[in-house]
């Protein structure tokens, strides 16, 4: 059963499509901000990718966490294509922002999450709230959804619940600030394995303290997308820094927005991985990076498309 992984360039965020025997699994999907997506030639909206490859059915859609650059495209697309199951670990329905100024990205992320949850309900799309390690079985392949400790997720979910109920802009802004500070800590990560062999790890914005509890499962993947856009704080002194990674991909915009990838992160990669790719910087005129694997989960090669 051959495997193909397409890492789409969203600038910031994460947008990955895993294809196994013509069944597709999506991780996040990138931003829904068309102006941002179109501001650099070598970015690709997920909608364009799905149209180009005639994909109108998705077996599973994994939302790692609701920052706008991860969730923005999802709600709109789920209205237009068939999605069999959605996996997520936070839920928000009925949020209407009290104002539009300030807290732009996190406010938009909450709007996107609320809209997504409404789409799931209105269209009867099955959804699974992931609280513990969850495994999707794909024949002899396994997609493991790695979860942070509940102590990181539950407080954020409670703040989201309050966000729907609050009546004042001042209270709303305070809640958004608190949610934003803790939201990366709720991020899922996704590990693809062939049997017990680790093939690919998609770090999303997962915190470094999540890796030790999954070290025996993660082992040494052939392919890793670096957590939080190559942020050295999410990598240094963590389990990921302790292993040799054959293929490491950083997803961040080439303008250096927010200072990522960190200069210290780039230095740390020397001698630590066989091949390092900064997706937007090293695009070679392509909008996505495709990895092809053999039946055993070994990388056969990569190409920019």
C-alpha positions, 0 to 999 in steps of 0.5 A, a space after each residue: 500500500 504506497 503512501 504519498 504525503 503532500 505538505 502544502 505551503 500555507 505560509 504560516 500554519 499547517 496544511 498536509 494531505 496524506 493519501 493512502 490508496 486514494 483515501 485522503 486524510 487532512 491535517 489542519 488546512 492553513 489560513 482562510 485569509 485569501 489576502 495573506 495566502 495570495 501575497 506570495 506566489 508560492 503559497 497554495 490554498 487548500 481549496 486550490 489543491 483539492 480542486 486541482 486533484 479532484 478530491 471531493 471526499 475526505 476520509 478523516 480531517 484532523 484539526 490540531 488546534 484552533 489558531 487561524 493559521 491552522 483552522 481558517 480554511 476548514 469550515 468553508 471547505 467542509 461545506 463543499 466536500 464530503 468529510 467522513 470524520 473530523 477529529 479535534 480536541 476543543 469545541 465552540 459553538 455560538 460565538 459572536 465577537 463583540 467587536 472586530 478590532 484587536 486580538 485579530 488572529 485569536 479572535 478570528 480563530 475562535 470565529 473559525 472554530 465556532 463556524 466549523 462546529 456549526 457546520 459539523 452540527 448542521 451537516 451531521 458530520 461525525 466528529 470525535 473529541 480527542 481526549 487521550 491518545 487516539 489511533 486511526 487504523 488504516 490497514 497496516 498503517 496507523 495514524 496516532 493522534 497525540 494529545 497534551 495532558 488534560 490539564 492544558 486542554 480543560 482550562 482553555 475549553 472552560 475559557 471558550 465556554 465563557 467566551 460564548 456567554 460574556 456580554 462585554 467587550 472588556 471581558 471578551 478581550 481578557 478571555 481572548 488574551 488568556 486563550 491565546 496564551 494557552 492555545 498552543 499547549 492544547 495542540 495535537 500532534 499526528 504520528 503516522 506509523 507502519 506497524 510499529 515503525 515510525 514514518 512521519 511526525 507532524 508537530 503542529 504547535 505541540 509543546 515540547 513537554 508533550 514528547 517524553 510521554 510518547 517517546 517510545 511510540 515516536 522513536 525516530 520518524 523518517 519525516 518530521 514537520 518541526 513544531 511551531 514554525 521552527 521555534 527553538 523554544 519548542 525544540 531545544 532540550 526536547 525529545 526531538 532534539 535528541 534524535 537524528 531526523 532524516 527529513 526535517 521540514 519547517 513551515 514558516 513564511 520566508 519573510 521571517 514573520 514573528 522571527 521564525 524559524 529561529 536563527 538558533 533553530 537553524 544552527 541546531 539542525 547542522 549535523 542533526 538531520 540528513 535533509 532540512 527543508 524550509 518550505 517557503 524559502 526552498 520552494 524551487 517554484 513549487 507550491 507543495 512538497 511531496 514525499 513518496 514512500 514505499 510499502 514499508 514507509 521508507 522515503 523514496 524521494 521528494 519533489 516540489 510541485 
